Amino acid sequence: MIFNSIAFLVFIGIFLPIYFNLKEKGQLWLCLVGSYFFYGWWDYRFLSLILFSTCIDYFVGLKMQGENDQAKRKQLLIISMVVNLGFLAFFKYFNFFIGSFDAAMQSVGVDVGYNTLNIVLPVGISFYTFQSMSYTIDVYFKKIKVEPDFIKFATFISFFPQLVAGPIVRAIDFLPQFSGGARKFNWDRITSGLGQMLWGFFKKVAVADSLAPFVDQCFAAPEGFSSLHLIIGIVFYSFQIYCDFSGYSDIAIGLARILGFDFPDNFKTPYFSKNFSEFWNRWHISLSSWLRDYLYIPLGGNRGGGFGSYFFTIIALIIPVFLSGWYWLILVYGVVFAFIFRFAKKDIKNKVEVFTYMNLVITMFLGGLWHGASWAFAVWGYLHGTYLIVQRLIGPYYKKFVQTLRIPRPIVVAGDIAMVYFFTCLAWVFFRAKASKEQLLLGIDDFDIASQYIAGIAAFEGMSFGTVINKFMVAKGVILIATLLFVEIADFKFDFSSLIKTNPVFRVISFATILWIIAFFGSFGANSFIYFQF
Amino acid sequence: MKKVIWIFALIALFFLGDRVGGYILKSLAEKSQFRYSRMYQQDIDADILLVGNSRGLMFYQPYIEKKTSRSTFNLSYNGMPIDLAEALVGDYLEKNKAPDLMLLDVTMCDRMNNQLVAGFNMYGPYSPRIRQLIRDTSTTMANATILTHLYRYNSEVFQRSLTYLNKSDEDWLLDRRILQNIADDAVNYPEYNITIPEPAMPALNRVIKMAKEKGVKVKLVINPYFPAFADRIMNLADFKSTVEKATGEKVYNYSKSVTDIDGFGDYQHLNKSGARLYIDELIKDGIFGSLKAQETMKLK
């Protein structure tokens, strides 16, 4: 079931009145049953997967609580990790690894002939797996208490507003909210939740879905379009994916607020970031903070790292070379590492810095792969890892440079924002590039599409607006993006969220305006959310 | 109580704004020189009615009118399916003087297009046929149209009507030339077959019948494709004979009639210069009737 569908409207129309008339236990049960119904609407067979994962982590948690032997606690954690990551690996990455291994073997003349399986990817598996794992890891490190109530725990894993596309809410933030009595019909929560949901619908239905056809056209066959057309295409995609995903998050957070739960923000105007660290503090915050806390820091984080870092670095860097057949990458690694170790030799501080770079690359690489079983996603992650490294390397010199030239601050800020946006868009090309079945048969893969796209832009041919096909879509897209940016800037300056709560006239006018915009610009094809596939 | 007022205020404001906005947009659409706005607002007296999808736009009106001295009206629109064409032709014949000739590009029968039907929502108030088509396509859409008037204008069709607010749309045709690399790559284009959806042939028959009942002469054509691309359509001959069999009308095949690469905007569309070459061919073959007879008619 997707939020922008009639089915969901009917579902929530029935759910809410019952919910607010139940006591605490009843509300919990309703949330659980409702969540399973919501998920089962897509494919009821995969409910067993969530249920199994839930049971494992619930019992692992209980066992850990009564266990003081650290070795046994570790064993229990490993059981949880193996089950969760095992499901993820099988359903999401099995065919990918088999296919990549097969291709790699063929490239060295060995035909292993492994067959891929026809596996359906369960919607939202990456989200609820990470959410569930956060619980067992936190219990292991004694950051949270074990949840003894199975219904509460199962609801935490499967809570329908954020089940299939996040935000990934940690047990430490979510489980305590289940206590404290029945949730009453709270007018303030409902209006502010509705406001956020409406804004989410605007982002999804009006902006993302209106930009999608133009973007699809550009990426279907990039070689057929002028440079300007492709530039508009990637700018549109940057806003499509932002609005699609942050729109879903807004709807999920707003809906949860109506139901009496507070989730942290998942996006904070990421395209206004002045550097890449800031970008990752503003983009898909629940995932980036998850990766930071459960991957980057355990690897060593900013403190460098030990054996784990070496091991993962070798895995992360060497395996793609063999799987992709891009042996020239070894040469690139050689040059990069020679450069890095040239500095690393100086003192221990630089050595730590080198491992920090590695940790960044590994984290971003795995973060890329989290999005999907494709090397294009991995490259997207690599690129962002590289951006973070380059930023750390040249950041101090850049600051000095700006100070020496005494460039006015607004110009520096605008330049920084533009620079971050430009490189983010460059990475988006790899993220979006997807060869069709027909193209794959012709030997054209995702990287060819991405290369064609970047080459098409770099050619700088056909930069007049006359070369752009379907100017109506462009005009509509520009109007919608301008509206989005205007509201985001105005919200930053005047705090719309507070105004909605405190000023009823403002609330009525803003809600009505969003509804008018959705009616006039919305795309009502019940289009699925992009992040469902992740 | 305040909360109830709040809800009513929101509902009232939404509908007020929606109706006012809808009225303003309706007024703009009615003033437009766009083909369908003119068709529903004015009396059209055209000698030749042209029908097709985006490929029907290559019936380039200014050149046809110049060369034949006969007035034209083009109902073509990008991606137009035959069921929508049926509604529009029906409305045209009902509201206006019947033309002498209707020229229809049958390649528009290759798909149904519910999305475009939704785009014609804005003409629903003037046409029971379009309203029925929308109801048949989606009851949700039909109900949404009743609920919000702004939604009627949520389409590219409306945006085009704004573009032609103060100018004629008769010049609407590609002006660009196909990119050389695309042209060269046509030979590698995957082979494909034109498929005819089940409702297409009955709808085409009804269009022909409606026209004939009004005394309109009907001619069916296949408009030009980029020649190398036409070679990739494996069942073009079968498609032609299927249409001929289903309608009992001859289909004139012009799929490879234009060979000059400069005449194409892309594989499926002629540009203005190509359209001129194509129309010269149609005139030469007497598709528009005998020019002498036409001139005599004008003199009368």
Interface residues (C-beta under 8 A of the other chain):
Chain A: I6 W187 T191 E223 G224 E438 L442 G466 T467 F472 M473 A475 K476 P504 R507 V508 I509 F511 A512 T513 L515 W516 A519 F520 F521 G522 F524 G525
Chain B: K2 K3 W6 A9 L10 L13 F14 G17 D18 G21 Q115 T140 M141 A144 T148 L150 Y151 Y153 N154 E156 Q159 R160 T163 D175 R176 L179 N181 I182 D185 N188 P190
